[in-house]
Amino acid sequence: MSSIAKNLQQVQHQIAVSAERAQRAPSSVQLLAVSKTFGPEAVAQAVAAGQLAFGENYLQEALDKIAAMQALAPGARLQWHFIGPIQSNKTRPIAEHFDWVHSVDRVKIARRLAEQRPAELGPLNICLQVNISGEDSKSGLAPQDLTQAAAEVAQLPKLRLRGLMAIPEPTDDAVRQRAAFAAVHALYASLRAVGLPLDTLSMGMSSDLEAAVAEGATIVRIGSAIFGARNYA
């Protein structure tokens, strides 16, 4: 068994334990393997171990990887999630090659994705990114702008608004972790209360997975715990 396969087993076990502690079914939490900076060979090892959903931050790297995986894992029904910042001039290839986009932080970006999504691919699944900690360095909608943006995005053709994504300010304090995720969940609940049929909370990474699951995450984005330390050189 490869080290990536062993790591996947450990992460799945951690998700299951965290879900059970929160009195949730483990199957209610999807693992998104964040493969940014790791090559197609690493993704192929994860696919061989049963992982089919992958998250990517960097567009050109992702496009190269998606193409390579068609040869490395022919027939595998992989699901590609774009989770990085989106520039307006990059929306077309995202709309054409991804199944999900978690990092929509402006209605303008959603409109471009809707206009550029090929009809034959079916609706593009969208999460709105919320800047829950109010950090200047983070992308995301301010919480007070979320309701209006969600209402507009939900009306766009060829998109399906699924929920919210957040990357809270990093902390090792479990109480603060849970408070940030609880705030995201409250925003999600408020959107559902006004009739938006949301079903997704994309939150939680390797360092705060348990807190995210406790507060209702349905997708956790895990990279280093699966693939190892990243080299950004």
Secondary structure as the mmCIF struct_conf table of DSSP 4:
data_model
#
loop_
_struct_conf.conf_type_id
_struct_conf.id
_struct_conf.beg_label_comp_id
_struct_conf.beg_label_asym_id
_struct_conf.beg_label_seq_id
_struct_conf.end_label_comp_id
_struct_conf.end_label_asym_id
_struct_conf.end_label_seq_id
HELX_RH_AL_P HELX_RH_AL_P1 SER A 3 ARG A 21
TURN_TY1_P TURN_TY1_P1 ALA A 22 GLN A 23
HELX_RH_3T_P HELX_RH_3T_P1 PRO A 26 SER A 28
BEND BEND1 VAL A 29 VAL A 29
STRN STRN1 GLN A 30 VAL A 34
TURN_TY1_P TURN_TY1_P2 LYS A 36 THR A 37
HELX_RH_AL_P HELX_RH_AL_P2 PRO A 40 ALA A 48
TURN_TY1_P TURN_TY1_P3 ALA A 49 GLY A 50
STRN STRN2 ALA A 53 GLU A 56
BEND BEND2 ASN A 57 ASN A 57
HELX_RH_AL_P HELX_RH_AL_P3 LEU A 59 LEU A 72
BEND BEND3 ALA A 73 ALA A 73
TURN_TY1_P TURN_TY1_P4 PRO A 74 GLY A 75
STRN STRN3 GLN A 79 PHE A 82
BEND BEND4 GLY A 84 GLY A 84
HELX_RH_3T_P HELX_RH_3T_P2 SER A 88 LYS A 90
HELX_RH_AL_P HELX_RH_AL_P4 THR A 91 HIS A 97
BEND BEND5 ASP A 99 ASP A 99
STRN STRN4 TRP A 100 VAL A 104
BEND BEND6 ARG A 106 ARG A 106
HELX_RH_AL_P HELX_RH_AL_P5 VAL A 107 GLN A 116
BEND BEND7 ARG A 117 ARG A 117
HELX_RH_3T_P HELX_RH_3T_P3 ALA A 119 LEU A 121
HELX_LH_PP_P HELX_LH_PP_P1 PRO A 123 PRO A 123
STRN STRN5 LEU A 124 GLN A 129
STRN STRN6 VAL A 130 VAL A 130
TURN_TY1_P TURN_TY1_P5 ILE A 132 SER A 133
TURN_TY1_P TURN_TY1_P6 ASP A 136 SER A 137
BEND BEND8 LYS A 138 LYS A 138
BEND BEND9 GLY A 140 GLY A 140
STRN STRN7 LEU A 141 LEU A 141
HELX_RH_3T_P HELX_RH_3T_P4 PRO A 143 ASP A 145
HELX_RH_AL_P HELX_RH_AL_P6 LEU A 146 ALA A 154
TURN_TY1_P TURN_TY1_P7 GLN A 155 GLN A 155
BEND BEND10 LEU A 156 LEU A 156
TURN_TY1_P TURN_TY1_P8 PRO A 157 LYS A 158
STRN STRN8 LEU A 159 MET A 165
HELX_LH_PP_P HELX_LH_PP_P2 PRO A 168 PRO A 170
BEND BEND11 ASP A 172 ASP A 172
HELX_RH_AL_P HELX_RH_AL_P7 ALA A 174 ALA A 193
TURN_TY1_P TURN_TY1_P9 VAL A 194 GLY A 195
STRN STRN9 THR A 200 SER A 202
TURN_TY1_P TURN_TY1_P10 SER A 206 ASP A 208
HELX_RH_AL_P HELX_RH_AL_P8 LEU A 209 ALA A 214
TURN_TY1_P TURN_TY1_P11 GLU A 215 GLY A 216
BEND BEND12 THR A 218 THR A 218
STRN STRN10 ILE A 219 ILE A 222
HELX_RH_AL_P HELX_RH_AL_P9 SER A 224 PHE A 227
BEND BEND13 ALA A 229 ALA A 229
#
